[in-house]
Amino acid sequence: MAQVSHLTGAVSCGQVTAALTQCVPYLTGAVKTPQAACCAGIQTVKGQLGTTADRRQACDCIKTAAAGIKNLNDQAITALPGACNSPLPFAITRNMNCQSIP
């Protein structure tokens, strides 16, 4: 069973990247469904999105990390939260405008 971590304070890119590292095979099309560890990472990130600043920071971190993934599948990155049954309070795309997130 995955634990959802609730942190106080700002979200760090290191935390977000570490939480989502296991999602790379899904995001590049190497596997058809996200692994349990990937979905646990989505849950961890979701648990850290308590404020607008946290959501915007996590968005910036995800966007930066996505830019560094070779062969990133745009459909997979958009579908990831839903594929893990853990929708985020903002849509994930390669070109998302993080400052527009409420």
Stockholm file with secondary structure:
# STOCKHOLM 1.0

chainA/1-102         MAQVSHLTGAVSCGQVTAALTQCVPYLTGAVKTPQAACCAGIQTVKGQLGTTADRRQACDCIKTAAAGIKNLNDQAITALPGACNSPLPFAITRNMNCQSIP
#=GR chainA/1-102 SS CCCCCCCSSCCCHHHHHHHHGGGHHHHTTSSSSCCHHHHHHHHHHHTTCCSHHHHHHHHHHHHHHHHTCTTCCHHHHHHHHHHTTCCCSSCCCTTCCGGGCC
#=GC SS_cons         CCCCCCCSSCCCHHHHHHHHGGGHHHHTTSSSSCCHHHHHHHHHHHTTCCSHHHHHHHHHHHHHHHHTCTTCCHHHHHHHHHHTTCCCSSCCCTTCCGGGCC
//
